[in-house]
Amino acid sequence: MHLLTPTPFVRGYQSFRCERLVQIIYEDYCEPCYRPLHDSQAHLLDHDINRQPCIFNDDFVLITRGQTLVREAVGQCTDDGTVVAVVYTVIADQLGQSAHLGDYPSEEAAQAVITQLTFATGHYSRSWEISSAHLPPAEFKLLEERTWRGIASGFFECFELFDSHAIGCKLYSTPWQDGGNASECVASRAEVLARLRDEQVPPVLTELLLLAGQADVRFLVFDPDARRMPELPVFPDD
């Protein structure tokens, strides 16, 4: 069962990365362009790149002065120019699209920005409170029973908030992702899904946990009095 893609639990930008690019000037009437170095020259230091003549295409640039060039790569280049700057670009994913967040003069400066944007200090919230109406009544009841009986799970455990009649789930080994973001995963989405199915976790609860885990949520609370999320389906009382 699939309720929604992408997950509504994502906050802001995701999957930050830093890429080194060179700024190139060429024809007098053309705006400067930016390209990554060809893989064969990725080892070059910034001072070996800046102010150097180059050849390039839509995908990469080659520094020509004082370098041994890969013949196949040279044959793919269609333009020549001069490198005028080396920049470290911060890129992130936003709702499934790549977003350019800024350029910085050094890798250290770019990584410092990524550290701040990812809240790497840990001082941010990984908790969500959503309406229990986003679970079918029978599944909410099963969640309550798992809490009362102390049923353990490989990737989440439940607890009860008595005064509010709410049930919370603590998720483990997040983020649960696959594909292009797999390098950031502690557990893959496929692995978690297989385990939840083996443990007979009901389908809507499974999908909500997977969506939350994908967004690196640690605590997901289902509360009858919490606001409803417009992105999620609502299940009326029986």
QUIWODA-V921403 format. One record per residue. N is the residue number from 1. RES is the residue in one letter. PHI is phi in whole degrees, -180 to 180 (none if undefined). Layout:
N;RES;PHI  N;RES;PHI
This chain:
1;M;none  2;H;-127  3;L;-85  4;L;-166  5;T;-140  6;P;-79  7;T;-66  8;P;-77  9;F;-85  10;V;-69  11;R;-115  12;G;65  13;Y;-82  14;Q;-131  15;S;53  16;F;-67  17;R;-152  18;C;-118  19;E;-130  20;R;-85  21;L;-127  22;V;-115  23;Q;-93  24;I;-120  25;I;-108  26;Y;-141  27;E;-58  28;D;-57  29;Y;-91  30;C;-102  31;E;-70  32;P;-58  33;C;-123  34;Y;-125  35;R;-143  36;P;-81  37;L;-68  38;H;-62  39;D;-55  40;S;-69  41;Q;-119  42;A;-63  43;H;-79  44;L;-64  45;L;-78  46;D;-57  47;H;-72  48;D;-84  49;I;-106  50;N;-65  51;R;65  52;Q;-105  53;P;-68  54;C;-152  55;I;-125  56;F;-158  57;N;-137  58;D;-73  59;D;-112  60;F;-159  61;V;-129  62;L;-122  63;I;-78  64;T;-99  65;R;-76  66;G;72  67;Q;-119  68;T;-85  69;L;-101  70;V;-78  71;R;-58  72;E;-62  73;A;-69  74;V;-60  75;G;-64  76;Q;-90  77;C;-86  78;T;-117  79;D;-136  80;D;-129  81;G;-167  82;T;-135  83;V;-76  84;V;-113  85;A;-165  86;V;-113  87;V;-128  88;Y;-113  89;T;-92  90;V;-97  91;I;-125  92;A;-146  93;D;-100  94;Q;-133  95;L;53  96;G;85  97;Q;-114  98;S;-78  99;A;-124  100;H;-89  101;L;-99  102;G;160  103;D;-118  104;Y;-135  105;P;-77  106;S;-146  107;E;-65  108;E;-62  109;A;-65  110;A;-66  111;Q;-67  112;A;-65  113;V;-66  114;I;-61  115;T;-60  116;Q;-69  117;L;-72  118;T;-91  119;F;53  120;A;-64  121;T;-72  122;G;90  123;H;-89  124;Y;-154  125;S;-89  126;R;-119  127;S;-118  128;W;-131  129;E;-117  130;I;-127  131;S;-67  132;S;-69  133;A;-67  134;H;-80  135;L;-115  136;P;-57  137;P;-51  138;A;-65  139;E;-74  140;F;-64  141;K;-65  142;L;-64  143;L;-65  144;E;-60  145;E;-65  146;R;-61  147;T;-68  148;W;-64  149;R;-88  150;G;65  151;I;-73  152;A;-86  153;S;-136  154;G;-69  155;F;-124  156;F;-157  157;E;-136  158;C;-112  159;F;-147  160;E;-109  161;L;-108  162;F;-64  163;D;-65  164;S;-102  165;H;58  166;A;-105  167;I;-122  168;G;-110  169;C;-125  170;K;-99  171;L;-98  172;Y;-115  173;S;60  174;T;-83  175;P;-78  176;W;-100  177;Q;-138  178;D;-135  179;G;71  180;G;-64  181;N;-100  182;A;-61  183;S;-66  184;E;-91  185;C;-78  186;V;-95  187;A;-136  188;S;-80  189;R;-60  190;A;-64  191;E;-64  192;V;-66  193;L;-59  194;A;-62  195;R;-68  196;L;-64  197;R;-67  198;D;-60  199;E;-87  200;Q;59  201;V;-71  202;P;-63  203;P;-65  204;V;-69  205;L;-61  206;T;-57  207;E;-65  208;L;-65  209;L;-63  210;L;-65  211;L;-64  212;A;-67  213;G;-63  214;Q;-61  215;A;-90  216;D;65  217;V;-71  218;R;-103  219;F;-124  220;L;-122  221;V;-112  222;F;-101  223;D;-125  224;P;-58  225;D;-96  226;A;-75  227;R;-70  228;R;-85  229;M;-93  230;P;-63  231;E;-78  232;L;-108  233;P;-67  234;V;-114  235;F;-113  236;P;-69  237;D;-63  238;D;-67
